[in-house]
Amino acid sequence: MTVKNFQDFTEKSKLGYPEFLEKKLQACDDELFKPRKNGKPLVIGSLTPDLGAIMLQSNDYLNISSHPFIREAQLEVLQKAGNEPVMSAVFLHEGSDKYFFEQAMAEFTGYESSILCQSGWAANVGLMQVIADQSTPVYIDFFTHMSLWEGVKISGASPYAFRHNDPVHLERLIKEHGQGIVLFDSLYSTNGDIAPLIDIIEIANRYDCVSVVDESHSIGTYGPHGAGLVASLGLSEKVHFITASLAKAFAGRAGIIICSKNFAKYYPYMAFPAIFSSALLHYEISGLQATLDVIKKDDFRREKLHENAEYFREGLRNLGYNISSQSQIVSIEGGLESDTELLRDALEKRGVFGSVFMAPATPKTRSLMRFSVHSGLEKSELQYVLDVCETIREEIGMWNWKSTRRKKAE
Ligand SMILES: Cc1ncc(COP(=O)(O)O)c(C=O)c1O
């Protein structure tokens, strides 16, 4: 059973604001809250999951967030008093725990160095601020994560978006605008498809561009002992920078830039998120170090993850859903927001919870329900979700969705 969600979105604060701000808040009301049946943004459903609900929202793909070894590593450090780095990482020296974790991550991925950041967002924004400026053309896959787009904006560089996963279009743009930086995700967080890494990197290198691959959703889940897709494809010496959120398979609160030793020397003194924002605390770093040990050792979790993901993707495809995923991120594209709303409600009523993605995370008419599969799920739980998806097809109008018609036309 699920319980009613009690957040009240109609409540107004007594403290008023000047008109320019009230207008902005009103626009959010009009565009996000009011169009929905429950008066809440589409990403918030009407029901709150109870204990028996099937949760397909977490990015803890290897199901390790409450692993006792990781908890103990954090607790041990928390219980030892003193010397927290409550300051910017710019003041930390080579012998710090941050430094040792960075060395371990570099070795894990086959690089010389890495830079631990406060989040994946900070890593991407900081990196772009350092490597690009107004004179740099930046080639960016249209679906690349918003943090890299924001980084481009902050750097003042000109972005040239290439069509999603289309190396031919990338090459045409580079020929037109010249040497620059190529940015893309290895595994896309909205629909779970995987970039043609070998082809994109070959083009980036042929035109002597700098390459940045965001491996947030593939580090820990792909490659030898989880080293990621770049490592698994033998590209470690061809990709300049890997960035990643450590809030996915690493189930923590941090980000990382994986790079050359030379670059790591400059970053702390050039990147604003490194200079003007505080470093991670000791217990967080010891948790991450323990997590890395678990990730490297537990191949069985990756095997189960990929087995589960394949079972789920194929099950949905067999039911007629248009699934473009090649990974553990499996999305159903309702398309219009009203259709995704129907889908969300039909699932929630039956105790299944995914995450709604809508503008600005997707184009306005391509909203979707994202399911994140993890290694702790039993086949019977996935089968239950598949049975629900089978039952609701008429109720949600799935056969008439644009995404379904696109699949039929293929
Ligand atoms: C591809 C990608 N890059 C970067 C980030 C940002 O990571 P974080 O949540 O650690 O700031 C995310 C998280 O949504 C992501 O999916």
The ligand as an SDF file (V2000), in Angstrom:
LIG
                    3D

 16 16  0  0  0  0  0  0  0  0999 V2000
   26.0890   12.5570  -16.2120 C   0  0  0  0  0  0  0  0  0  0  0  0
   26.1260   13.3410  -14.9260 C   0  0  0  0  0  0  0  0  0  0  0  0
   27.1280   14.1930  -14.7020 N   0  0  0  0  0  0  0  0  0  0  0  0
   27.2000   14.9390  -13.5750 C   0  0  0  0  0  0  0  0  0  0  0  0
   26.2220   14.8500  -12.6010 C   0  0  0  0  0  0  0  0  0  0  0  0
   26.2930   15.7140  -11.3800 C   0  0  0  0  0  0  0  0  0  0  0  0
   26.6990   14.9210  -10.2970 O   0  0  0  0  0  0  0  0  0  0  0  0
   26.4550   15.2940   -8.7660 P   0  0  0  0  0  0  0  0  0  0  0  0
   25.0850   14.8500   -8.4190 O   0  0  0  0  0  0  0  0  0  0  0  0
   27.5180   14.5450   -8.0370 O   0  0  0  0  0  0  0  0  0  0  0  0
   26.6450   16.7800   -8.6510 O   0  0  0  0  0  0  0  0  0  0  0  0
   25.1560   13.9640  -12.7860 C   0  0  0  0  0  0  0  0  0  0  0  0
   24.0900   13.8590  -11.7690 C   0  0  0  0  0  0  0  0  0  0  0  0
   22.9430   14.0010  -12.0160 O   0  0  0  0  0  0  0  0  0  0  0  0
   25.1030   13.1980  -13.9830 C   0  0  0  0  0  0  0  0  0  0  0  0
   24.0780   12.3490  -14.2170 O   0  0  0  0  0  0  0  0  0  0  0  0
  1  2  1  0
  2  3  1  0
  2 15  2  0
  3  4  2  0
  4  5  1  0
  5  6  1  0
  5 12  2  0
  6  7  1  0
  7  8  1  0
  8  9  2  0
  8 10  1  0
  8 11  1  0
 12 13  1  0
 12 15  1  0
 13 14  2  0
 15 16  1  0
M  END
$$$$
